[in-house]
Amino acid sequence: MIIEDVIFVIGSVAILIGAIYDLIAAIGLLRFKDFYMRTHAATVGTIGGAVLPVFGAGLVALVYHPLGSQRFFMAGIAFTVGVLILLIAPTGTHSIVSAVYFGRVGKKPPLVVDQLEEDLPKREDVAELVREHEELPGEEEEPKFTFRRLVR
């Protein structure tokens, strides 16, 4: 029974630490002025403020006997959700930040050295690529599947 108490305390501490992460992320979102720094604060809040409490709730559910056999089901779901958040949240954040950076939307990040800048195509090159794509032959063909054909 002592191991169950230890697991319960570890789960409760994880929930408390997750709440602290959320508080730090909220302060970061309010204090940081740059989009990239705010995105970092939001990701810290997602990873620390969502994953830790979910894992903690899974641990608490695992040792909470009044739940009966449902406790294993709840703990399994909590751990699965935590792993999914760990996989999806950084990927989504990276996609958003790189779309903003490479799309040149907003201000540039305050960097001393920008190693990604050489990967950025120049606006003239992008405009030329768009013009070339518009001039490709065969683009005027009628689409094979349209909504009108569905209605008829």
C-alpha positions, 0 to 999 in steps of 0.5 A, a space after each residue: 500500500 505504500 507504493 500506491 501512496 507514493 504513486 498518488 503523491 507523484 501524480 499530484 505533484 505532476 498536476 501541480 507542476 503542470 499548473 505552474 508551467 501553465 502560469 509561466 506560459 501565461 506570463 510569457 504570452 503576456 510579457 513577450 513582444 515577439 511572435 516567435 517568443 510567444 509561440 515558444 511560451 505557448 509551446 512550453 505551456 502545452 508541453 509542461 502544462 498539458 502533458 504533465 497534468 495528464 500523466 499525473 491524472 493517469 497516475 492518480 487514476 491508476 491507484 484510485 481504487 473507488 474507480 474499480 476496473 475503470 481506473 486502468 482504462 482511464 490511466 491508459 487513455 491519459 498516458 495515450 493522450 499525453 504521448 499524442 500531445 508530446 508528438 503533435 504539439 511541437 510538430 504543429 508549432 514548428 509548422 506554424 512558425 516556419 510558415 510565418 517565417 518563410 511566408 515573411 508574415 510579420 516581423 523578422 525574429 531578433 537574431 544576431 545570425 540568421 542561418 535560414 535567410 539563405 534558404 528564403 527565395 527572393 520575392 522576384 524568384 517567387 513571382 517568376 515561378 508563379 508566372 511560369 506555373 500560370 503559363 503551363 499548357 493544359 491548365 485550362 482543361 475542364 475539371 473531371 469532377 465538379 459539383 454540378 455533375 453531382 447534382 445532375 
